């Protein structure tokens, strides 16, 4: 496993400052948090890709340090009901092709949304249930998801 180091900055624009206690279980307000990170992943002397392993081939991986930039933003459009988020990151190339040339990195776009659909009490504590959609797309790649969970 390679080592990894990151540095970043985040900011939240809202009526209530970050890391402050609130009198209620949820702080339903229009808030706009954002974050940006720079990530450095170390090289590995004998790293290999798992995808090629399934084909009984050795695909060298991580022979050089890799750099990635990540950023994202979230907005609670209808406080306590609906929020959206988006971001992007650079996935650095860490593999070599069959000819031994480096495979380049690619830029990803991520999107998501949460919709609160139900609120109930259990043992005198309130809970909120949400539906979430997520996506991550890049060149020759796509991933998406749907989940049911608790509103945080």
C-alpha positions in Angstrom: 0.0 0.0 0.0 1.3 3.4 -0.9 1.4 6.3 1.6 -0.9 9.2 1.1 -0.9 12.8 2.4 -3.4 15.5 1.8 -4.0 19.2 2.7 -7.2 21.1 2.2 -9.4 24.0 3.0 -13.1 24.2 3.7 -15.6 26.9 4.4 -19.2 27.1 5.3 -21.5 30.0 4.4 -24.6 30.0 6.7 -26.3 31.9 9.5 -24.8 29.5 12.1 -21.0 29.0 12.3 -19.4 25.6 12.0 -18.7 23.6 15.2 -21.2 25.5 17.3 -23.8 23.7 19.3 -27.4 24.1 18.3 -30.5 23.9 20.6 -32.2 21.5 18.2 -31.4 18.1 16.7 -31.2 19.5 13.2 -30.1 22.9 11.9 -32.5 23.5 9.0 -31.0 26.4 7.2 -29.7 27.3 3.8 -26.0 26.5 4.1 -23.3 26.4 1.5 -20.3 24.4 2.6 -17.4 23.7 0.2 -14.0 22.0 0.4 -10.9 21.7 -1.8 -8.0 19.2 -1.2 -4.7 18.4 -2.7 -3.7 14.7 -2.3 -0.3 13.2 -2.9 0.0 9.4 -3.2 3.4 7.8 -2.8 5.0 5.4 -5.2 5.3 1.6 -4.6 8.1 -0.5 -5.7 6.1 -3.7 -6.5 2.5 -2.5 -6.8 0.2 -4.2 -9.3 -3.4 -3.6 -10.5 -6.2 -5.9 -9.3 -8.1 -5.8 -12.6 -5.3 -7.4 -14.6 -4.7 -10.0 -11.8 -8.1 -11.5 -12.7 -6.8 -12.0 -16.3 -3.6 -13.7 -14.9 -1.5 -10.7 -16.0 0.8 -8.4 -14.1 0.0 -4.7 -14.6 2.6 -2.5 -12.8 1.0 0.2 -10.7 2.2 3.2 -8.7 5.8 3.4 -9.9 5.7 7.3 -9.5 4.2 9.7 -7.1 0.6 10.8 -8.0 -1.1 14.1 -7.4 -4.8 14.7 -7.3 -7.1 17.7 -6.7 -10.5 17.3 -5.2 -13.3 19.8 -4.7 -17.0 19.8 -3.7 -19.9 21.9 -2.7 -23.3 21.2 -1.0 -26.4 23.3 -0.8 -29.5 22.7 1.3 -32.0 24.1 -1.2 -35.1 23.5 0.9 -33.9 23.4 4.5 -34.7 20.2 6.2 -36.2 18.7 3.0 -33.9 18.7 0.0 -30.2 19.2 -0.6 -27.9 18.8 -3.6 -24.1 18.4 -3.9 -21.6 18.3 -6.6 -17.9 18.0 -7.0 -15.0 17.0 -9.2 -11.7 15.2 -8.7 -8.7 14.2 -10.8 -8.0 10.5 -10.7 -4.3 10.2 -11.5 -3.0 7.5 -13.8 -1.0 4.9 -11.8 -0.9 2.1 -14.4 1.0 1.2 -17.5 -0.5 -0.2 -20.7 0.6 -3.5 -22.3 3.3 -1.6 -24.3 4.7 -0.2 -21.0 3.5 3.4 -21.5 1.8 5.4 -18.7 -2.0 5.5 -18.7 -3.1 9.0 -18.1 -5.5 10.2 -15.4 -9.0 11.4 -15.8 -11.4 14.0 -14.4 -14.5 12.8 -12.6 -17.7 14.7 -12.0 -19.8 13.7 -9.0 -23.4 14.7 -8.2 -25.9 13.8 -5.5 -29.2 14.7 -3.9 -31.0 13.9 -0.7 -34.8 14.1 -0.2 -36.4 13.8 3.2 -39.5 11.6 2.9 -40.6 10.8 6.4 -40.1 11.9 10.0 -41.0 9.9 13.0 -40.3 9.5 16.8 -38.9 6.5 18.5 -38.4 6.4 22.2 -39.2 10.1 22.3 -36.3 10.9 19.8 -37.1 12.3 16.4 -35.7 10.7 13.2 -35.8 11.7 9.6 -35.7 9.2 6.7 -34.2 10.3 3.3 -33.8 9.0 -0.2 -30.4 9.7 -1.8 -29.2 9.6 -5.4 -25.5 9.6 -6.3 -23.4 9.6 -9.4 -19.8 9.6 -10.5 -18.9 9.9 -14.2 -15.6 10.1 -16.1 -14.3 9.0 -19.5 -15.0 5.3 -19.9 -16.5 5.2 -16.4 -19.9 5.7 -14.8 -21.3 4.8 -11.4 -24.5 5.6 -9.6 -26.5 4.7 -6.6 -29.7 5.0 -4.6 -30.0 4.6 -0.9 -32.4 5.0 2.0 -31.0 6.4 5.2 -31.3 8.8 8.0 -31.1 12.6 7.5 -28.0 14.0 9.2 
